[in-house]
Amino acid sequence: MDGQLKNGMIMTSESGNKYKVISLLGAGGQGEVYDVECNGKHYAMKWYFKGSATARQKKMLDNIIAKGSPDSSFLWPMELIVPNQGSLFGYIMPLRPKSYKSIVDLMKKRVNPSFYVICRTAFNLTKGYQKLHGMGAKYQDISFGNLFFDPDTGDVLICDNDNVSFDNSKPGGVLGTPGFMAPEIVRGEKRPSRETDRYSLSVLLFYLFMVNHPLEGRLEANIKCMDYAARVKLYGTDPVFIFDPDNKTNRPVKGIHDNANIYWPMYPEKLRKMFTKAFTVGLTEPNKRITEPEWMNLFANMMSGMLKCSCGARNFYDEELEKNGAAHVCWHCQQAVPVPAKIVIGKNIVILNVGTKLLHHHLYGDYDMDTVVGSVVQNPKNPALWGIRNEDEVNWTYEKSDGTQIPIEIGRSAGIAKGVKIIFSDAVGEFK
């Protein structure tokens, strides 16, 4: 595949850095992406087609580069490439490692991440957009084309950030990707905003968990020609959630939408309720769409609520099942899955399996799901007894059911026993 630029060409950035074109990586609607090298390091360079290399796009890029990346999960524009001659231009961004895959790879079963990795991917993705929105920006074109994830770790990279728009700048010409645009944009009533971003994010998350579009069921299957009018009706004027509890006209069709039917019952009720709100109330009331913190709190609990069946399959702890006195049934072998001890810290529920880690978010509510502050360990003198070792930076307090309090110094462990509490610096946890 030949591109606009030849291998070996030297492109100079506005700051004077020289980049050597190595190879063409791919092309999209706005331009081509190349592997380039500078001072022994490889980067990606997006080079715009003539119709996209506008003064408006360049002004947007200048603003995006000046603002800086929200965090390391964004393949953010670093600097502009503007030749001395000609009107075309491009920009440099970090190069995506080959280990990162797309949701298309998930849909085509080229990767098979664990439930935990899917939840961590969803958490990291949502956290990235929360930080972007926190900068006063809107992404405008969230879709599965701009998300890449590591199927082994759940780390994410968000690309195509050159259309990000800030509150003090005019919206770009991008309205979104068909199937991901909010209904009000499809109908031509609104332009992209943080509220429409949240709708697009919900669609992307639904794809990640269900490997199906939330509005594509029987109504989509009955469409003979997916033309513009059909898309406007399906996604804009008459959208119906495939699992709408009050409208069954768009249920998934067996043999066409099997992924949705298979995965929907595997997840905890809270996730199903969140998606139901996102695609019922959220279709018509943009200000009531699911916010990033709501998603992140849910995903954090899902990551911390994994049950292991005797058959080896991983299942999700479902608080609603336990409230109703129902058993957890393994999706793989259909046998009952026992629920081990757990600790409840505010809205956080952590299932205490062998090797479970208490994370900073569990104690401090700051969405830090990387820093370990405690670990489930065996009593060295009695392997039948288990406890949580304090790996925090402060001492904890162990409170027995009779009110007796014992300090838990850093490095010491607290025995796991129902009804007992641990008083942390900012929260209280109770074993259940």
C-alpha positions as CSV (number, residue, x, y, z in Angstrom):
1,M,0.0,0.0,0.0
2,D,1.5,3.3,-1.1
3,G,1.0,6.5,0.9
4,Q,1.5,10.2,0.4
5,L,5.0,10.0,1.9
6,K,7.9,7.9,0.9
7,N,9.9,5.7,3.2
8,G,13.1,7.5,4.2
9,M,11.7,11.0,3.9
10,I,12.8,13.4,6.7
11,M,10.0,15.5,8.2
12,T,10.9,18.4,10.5
13,S,8.7,19.4,13.4
14,E,8.0,23.0,14.5
15,S,10.5,22.5,17.3
16,G,13.2,21.4,14.9
17,N,13.1,17.6,15.6
18,K,13.7,15.5,12.6
19,Y,11.6,12.4,12.0
20,K,12.5,9.7,9.4
21,V,9.5,8.0,7.7
22,I,9.9,4.2,8.3
23,S,6.7,2.8,6.9
24,L,3.0,3.4,6.4
25,L,0.9,1.9,9.2
26,G,-2.6,2.6,7.9
27,A,-5.1,5.2,6.7
28,G,-8.4,6.6,7.8
29,G,-10.9,9.2,6.7
30,Q,-8.7,12.2,7.6
31,G,-5.2,11.0,6.8
32,E,-2.5,8.4,7.0
33,V,-0.5,7.2,9.9
34,Y,3.2,6.4,9.6
35,D,5.9,4.8,11.8
36,V,8.6,7.4,12.1
37,E,12.0,7.5,14.0
38,C,13.7,10.3,15.8
39,N,17.0,9.9,17.8
40,G,16.6,6.1,17.9
41,K,13.0,6.2,19.2
42,H,9.9,5.3,17.2
43,Y,6.7,7.4,17.1
44,A,3.5,7.6,15.1
45,M,2.9,10.5,12.7
46,K,-0.5,11.3,11.3
47,W,-0.3,13.0,7.9
48,Y,-3.6,14.7,6.8
49,F,-5.2,14.4,3.4
50,K,-5.6,17.7,1.5
51,G,-9.3,18.0,2.4
52,S,-8.6,17.6,6.1
53,A,-5.5,19.8,6.4
54,T,-7.5,22.9,7.2
55,A,-6.6,26.0,9.1
56,R,-9.4,25.0,11.6
57,Q,-7.8,21.6,12.2
58,K,-4.4,23.1,12.7
59,K,-5.8,25.6,15.2
60,M,-7.4,22.7,17.1
61,L,-4.1,20.8,17.1
62,D,-2.2,23.8,18.4
63,N,-4.7,24.0,21.3
64,I,-4.6,20.2,22.0
65,I,-0.8,20.2,22.1
66,A,-0.7,23.2,24.3
67,K,-3.2,21.7,26.8
68,G,-1.2,18.4,27.1
69,S,-2.4,14.9,27.6
70,P,-4.9,14.1,30.4
71,D,-2.9,11.0,31.3
72,S,-0.7,8.3,29.8
73,S,-3.6,6.3,28.4
74,F,-3.9,8.8,25.5
75,L,-1.8,8.7,22.4
76,W,-1.9,12.5,22.5
77,P,-0.5,14.8,19.8
78,M,3.0,15.9,20.8
79,E,4.1,18.4,18.2
80,L,3.3,19.5,14.7
81,I,5.0,18.7,11.4
82,V,4.6,21.7,9.1
83,P,6.9,21.7,6.0
84,N,8.3,24.9,4.6
85,Q,6.4,24.4,1.4
86,G,2.9,23.2,0.8
87,S,-0.3,23.4,2.8
88,L,-0.3,19.8,4.2
89,F,0.7,19.1,7.7
90,G,0.7,16.3,10.4
91,Y,1.5,15.7,14.0
92,I,3.6,13.3,16.1
93,M,2.1,11.1,18.8
94,P,3.3,8.0,20.8
95,L,3.4,4.8,18.8
96,R,1.0,2.1,19.9
97,P,2.7,-1.2,21.0
98,K,1.7,-4.2,19.0
99,S,0.5,-6.0,22.1
100,Y,-2.6,-3.7,22.2
101,K,-5.7,-5.0,20.5
102,S,-9.0,-3.4,19.4
103,I,-12.6,-4.3,20.3
104,V,-12.9,-5.6,16.7
105,D,-10.3,-8.2,17.7
106,L,-12.6,-9.1,20.6
107,M,-15.6,-9.3,18.3
108,K,-13.8,-11.6,15.9
109,K,-12.5,-13.7,18.8
110,R,-8.8,-13.0,17.9
111,V,-8.4,-12.3,21.7
112,N,-10.1,-13.9,24.7
113,P,-9.5,-11.7,27.7
114,S,-10.7,-12.8,31.2
115,F,-13.7,-11.2,32.9
116,Y,-11.3,-9.4,35.2
117,V,-9.4,-7.9,32.3
118,I,-12.6,-6.8,30.6
119,C,-13.6,-5.0,33.8
120,R,-10.2,-3.4,34.2
121,T,-10.3,-2.3,30.6
122,A,-13.7,-0.7,31.1
123,F,-12.4,1.0,34.3
124,N,-9.3,2.4,32.7
125,L,-11.1,3.5,29.6
126,T,-13.7,5.4,31.7
127,K,-11.1,6.9,33.9
128,G,-9.3,8.3,30.9
129,Y,-12.5,10.0,29.6
130,Q,-13.2,11.3,33.2
131,K,-9.8,13.0,33.1
132,L,-10.4,14.4,29.7
133,H,-13.8,15.8,30.7
134,G,-12.1,17.2,33.9
135,M,-9.9,19.3,31.6
136,G,-13.0,20.9,30.2
137,A,-12.8,18.9,26.9
138,K,-15.1,16.7,24.9
139,Y,-13.8,13.9,22.7
140,Q,-16.7,14.1,20.1
141,D,-16.0,10.7,18.4
142,I,-15.9,7.9,21.0
143,S,-16.1,4.5,19.2
144,F,-14.4,1.1,19.1
145,G,-12.1,2.5,16.4
146,N,-10.2,4.7,19.0
147,L,-9.8,2.2,21.8
148,F,-6.9,-0.3,22.1
149,F,-6.4,-2.5,25.1
150,D,-3.9,-5.0,26.4
151,P,-5.8,-8.3,26.6
152,D,-3.4,-9.6,29.3
153,T,-3.5,-6.5,31.7
154,G,-6.5,-4.3,30.8
155,D,-4.3,-1.3,30.2
156,V,-5.8,1.0,27.5
157,L,-4.6,3.4,24.9
158,I,-7.0,6.0,23.4
159,C,-6.0,7.3,19.9
160,D,-7.4,9.8,17.4
161,N,-7.2,12.6,19.8
162,D,-6.8,15.3,17.2
163,N,-10.5,16.2,17.2
164,V,-10.8,16.8,20.9
165,S,-12.5,20.2,21.5
166,F,-12.3,22.4,24.6
167,D,-15.0,24.6,26.0
168,N,-13.3,27.8,24.8
169,S,-12.9,26.5,21.3
170,K,-15.5,26.0,18.5
171,P,-16.7,22.4,18.0
172,G,-14.8,20.6,15.3
173,G,-16.6,19.3,12.2
174,V,-16.7,15.7,13.6
175,L,-20.1,14.6,14.8
176,G,-19.2,11.0,15.7
177,T,-19.3,7.5,14.3
178,P,-22.6,6.0,13.1
179,G,-24.0,3.7,15.8
180,F,-22.1,5.6,18.6
181,M,-23.6,9.1,18.2
182,A,-26.2,10.1,20.7
183,P,-29.8,10.1,19.4
184,E,-30.0,13.9,19.6
185,I,-27.0,14.2,17.3
186,V,-28.4,11.6,14.9
187,R,-31.6,13.6,14.7
188,G,-29.6,16.8,13.9
189,E,-30.7,18.6,17.1
190,K,-27.4,18.9,19.0
191,R,-23.7,19.0,18.5
192,P,-21.1,16.9,20.4
193,S,-20.8,17.6,24.2
194,R,-19.7,15.8,27.3
195,E,-23.3,14.5,27.6
196,T,-23.1,13.0,24.1
197,D,-19.7,11.6,24.9
198,R,-21.2,9.8,27.9
199,Y,-23.8,8.2,25.6
200,S,-21.0,7.1,23.2
201,L,-19.0,5.7,26.1
202,S,-22.0,3.7,27.2
203,V,-22.3,2.1,23.7
204,L,-18.5,1.3,23.7
205,L,-18.8,-0.3,27.2
206,F,-21.8,-2.3,26.1
207,Y,-19.7,-3.6,23.1
208,L,-16.9,-4.5,25.5
209,F,-19.1,-6.5,27.8
210,M,-21.7,-7.9,25.5
211,V,-19.9,-7.9,22.1
212,N,-23.1,-6.5,20.6
213,H,-24.6,-3.0,19.9
214,P,-27.2,-2.0,22.6
215,L,-29.8,-1.0,19.9
216,E,-29.3,-3.8,17.4
217,G,-31.8,-6.5,17.9
218,R,-34.9,-7.6,16.0
219,L,-35.6,-4.1,14.6
220,E,-32.1,-4.0,13.1
221,A,-32.4,-7.6,11.8
222,N,-35.7,-6.6,9.9
223,I,-34.0,-3.8,8.0
224,K,-33.6,-4.8,4.4
225,C,-31.3,-1.8,3.4
226,M,-29.3,0.0,6.1
227,D,-29.5,3.4,4.4
228,Y,-29.5,6.8,6.0
229,A,-33.2,6.8,6.8
230,A,-32.9,3.4,8.4
231,R,-30.0,4.5,10.5
232,V,-31.7,7.7,11.7
233,K,-34.8,5.6,12.7
234,L,-32.8,2.9,14.5
235,Y,-30.3,5.2,16.3
236,G,-32.1,8.5,16.4
237,T,-35.9,8.8,16.2
238,D,-37.0,5.4,17.4
239,P,-34.2,3.8,19.4
240,V,-35.1,0.8,21.6
241,F,-32.8,-1.0,24.0
242,I,-32.5,-4.7,23.2
243,F,-33.2,-5.5,26.9
244,D,-35.7,-2.7,27.6
245,P,-37.8,-4.2,30.4
246,D,-40.9,-2.4,29.1
247,N,-40.5,-2.8,25.4
248,K,-39.7,-6.2,24.0
249,T,-39.9,-5.3,20.3
250,N,-36.2,-5.2,19.8
251,R,-34.9,-8.3,21.6
252,P,-31.8,-10.0,20.3
253,V,-32.5,-12.5,17.6
254,K,-31.1,-16.1,18.0
255,G,-28.5,-16.8,15.4
256,I,-27.8,-13.1,14.8
257,H,-27.3,-11.5,18.2
258,D,-26.2,-14.6,20.1
259,N,-23.4,-12.7,22.0
260,A,-25.9,-10.4,23.7
261,N,-28.1,-13.4,24.8
262,I,-25.1,-15.3,26.1
263,Y,-23.3,-12.5,28.0
264,W,-26.2,-10.5,29.5
265,P,-27.1,-13.0,32.2
266,M,-23.4,-13.6,33.2
267,Y,-23.0,-10.2,34.7
268,P,-24.2,-8.9,38.1
269,E,-27.6,-7.2,38.3
270,K,-26.0,-3.8,39.0
271,L,-24.3,-3.8,35.6
272,R,-27.5,-4.8,33.8
273,K,-29.4,-2.0,35.7
274,M,-26.8,0.6,34.7
275,F,-26.9,-0.4,31.0
276,T,-30.7,-0.4,31.2
277,K,-30.7,3.2,32.5
278,A,-28.1,4.2,29.9
279,F,-30.3,3.0,27.0
280,T,-33.8,3.8,28.3
281,V,-33.7,7.0,30.3
282,G,-30.4,7.9,28.8
283,L,-31.8,7.8,25.3
284,T,-34.1,10.8,25.9
285,E,-32.7,12.6,28.9
286,P,-29.0,13.5,28.3
287,N,-28.6,15.0,31.8
288,K,-29.5,11.7,33.4
289,R,-26.9,9.6,31.5
290,I,-24.4,7.5,33.5
291,T,-21.4,9.5,34.7
292,E,-17.9,8.3,34.7
293,P,-17.6,8.0,38.5
294,E,-20.8,5.8,38.5
295,W,-19.3,3.5,36.0
296,M,-15.9,3.4,37.7
297,N,-17.4,2.6,41.1
298,L,-19.2,-0.3,39.5
299,F,-16.2,-1.7,37.6
300,A,-14.0,-1.4,40.8
301,N,-16.5,-3.6,42.6
302,M,-16.8,-6.0,39.8
303,M,-13.0,-6.4,39.7
304,S,-13.0,-7.0,43.5
305,G,-16.0,-9.4,43.3
306,M,-14.7,-12.4,41.4
307,L,-15.8,-15.9,42.5
308,K,-14.1,-19.1,41.4
309,C,-16.2,-22.1,40.8
310,S,-14.8,-25.6,41.5
311,C,-14.8,-26.2,37.7
312,G,-12.3,-23.4,37.4
313,A,-14.6,-20.8,35.7
314,R,-14.7,-17.2,37.1
315,N,-18.1,-15.8,38.1
316,F,-19.2,-12.4,39.4
317,Y,-20.4,-11.8,42.9
318,D,-23.9,-10.4,42.7
319,E,-25.1,-8.5,45.7
320,E,-28.7,-8.6,44.5
321,L,-28.7,-12.4,44.4
322,E,-27.4,-12.6,48.0
323,K,-30.1,-10.0,49.2
324,N,-32.8,-12.3,47.7
325,G,-31.3,-15.4,49.2
326,A,-30.6,-16.9,45.8
327,A,-27.5,-19.0,45.0
328,H,-24.7,-17.9,42.6
329,V,-24.9,-20.4,39.8
330,C,-21.8,-21.0,37.6
331,W,-22.4,-19.9,34.0
332,H,-20.1,-22.8,32.8
333,C,-21.1,-25.9,34.8
334,Q,-24.5,-24.7,36.3
335,Q,-23.4,-25.7,39.8
336,A,-23.8,-23.5,42.9
337,V,-20.7,-21.3,43.6
338,P,-20.0,-20.7,47.3
339,V,-19.3,-17.1,48.3
340,P,-16.2,-16.7,50.5
341,A,-15.8,-14.1,53.3
342,K,-15.9,-10.5,52.2
343,I,-15.2,-7.1,53.6
344,V,-17.6,-4.2,53.0
345,I,-15.9,-0.8,53.1
346,G,-18.6,1.9,52.4
347,K,-19.9,1.1,48.9
348,N,-16.9,-1.2,48.2
349,I,-17.3,-5.0,48.5
350,V,-14.1,-7.0,48.3
351,I,-14.4,-10.8,48.1
352,L,-11.6,-12.3,50.2
353,N,-10.1,-15.1,48.0
354,V,-6.6,-16.5,48.4
355,G,-4.3,-13.8,47.2
356,T,-6.9,-11.0,47.2
357,K,-5.4,-7.5,47.5
358,L,-7.0,-4.5,49.2
359,L,-6.4,-1.5,47.0
360,H,-6.0,2.2,47.7
361,H,-9.4,2.9,46.2
362,H,-11.1,0.5,48.5
363,L,-10.0,2.5,51.5
364,Y,-9.7,6.0,50.1
365,G,-12.2,6.1,47.2
366,D,-9.8,7.7,44.9
367,Y,-10.0,5.2,41.9
368,D,-6.4,4.1,42.5
369,M,-6.8,0.4,41.6
370,D,-3.0,-0.2,41.4
371,T,-1.6,0.7,44.8
372,V,-1.9,-2.3,47.2
373,V,-2.6,-1.4,50.9
374,G,-3.4,-4.9,52.2
375,S,-3.2,-8.6,51.3
376,V,-5.1,-11.8,52.3
377,V,-2.6,-14.0,54.0
378,Q,-2.5,-17.3,56.0
379,N,-1.6,-17.5,59.6
380,P,1.9,-19.0,59.7
381,K,1.1,-20.9,62.9
382,N,-2.3,-22.1,61.8
383,P,-2.8,-22.3,58.0
384,A,-6.5,-22.8,58.5
385,L,-6.8,-19.2,59.7
386,W,-6.7,-16.3,57.3
387,G,-6.2,-12.5,57.8
388,I,-5.5,-9.3,56.1
389,R,-2.0,-7.9,56.4
390,N,-1.6,-4.1,56.7
391,E,0.5,-2.8,53.8
392,D,-0.8,0.7,54.1
393,E,1.2,3.7,55.3
394,V,-0.7,4.1,58.5
395,N,-1.8,1.8,61.3
396,W,-5.3,0.3,61.4
397,T,-7.5,-0.7,64.3
398,Y,-9.2,-4.1,64.7
399,E,-12.5,-3.9,66.5
400,K,-14.1,-7.1,67.9
401,S,-17.8,-7.6,68.2
402,D,-17.6,-6.8,71.9
403,G,-16.1,-3.4,71.1
404,T,-12.5,-4.3,72.1
405,Q,-10.0,-2.5,69.9
406,I,-6.5,-3.7,68.9
407,P,-4.0,-1.7,66.9
408,I,-2.8,-3.3,63.6
409,E,0.6,-1.9,62.9
410,I,2.0,-1.8,59.4
411,G,3.2,-5.3,58.4
412,R,0.9,-7.0,61.0
413,S,-2.3,-9.0,60.1
414,A,-5.9,-8.9,61.3
415,G,-7.9,-12.1,61.4
416,I,-10.9,-12.5,59.1
417,A,-14.0,-13.1,61.2
418,K,-17.6,-12.2,60.5
419,G,-18.9,-9.2,62.4
420,V,-15.4,-7.9,63.1
421,K,-14.5,-4.4,61.9
422,I,-11.3,-2.8,60.7
423,I,-11.1,1.0,61.3
424,F,-8.9,2.5,58.5
425,S,-7.8,6.1,58.5
426,D,-10.7,7.3,56.2
427,A,-13.2,4.4,56.3
428,V,-14.5,1.4,58.3
429,G,-14.6,-2.1,56.9
430,E,-16.7,-5.0,58.2
431,F,-16.2,-8.7,57.5
432,K,-19.4,-10.3,56.3
